[in-house]
Amino acid sequence: MDGKCRPLSVLISAGQASDPTYLVPLLEAVRVGRPG
């Protein structure tokens, strides 16, 4: 979550897939900006 309690990324699956299957795509979708 960001500083305003919003999720950084959301990934919705079919429901029967395991969490580890979607970990890498979810992390790849997150971009963290850096000052400067």
Residue pairs with C-beta under 8 A, 6 or more apart in sequence:
1 7
1 8
2 8
8 30
8 32
9 26
9 29
9 30
11 22
11 25
11 26
11 29
13 21
13 22
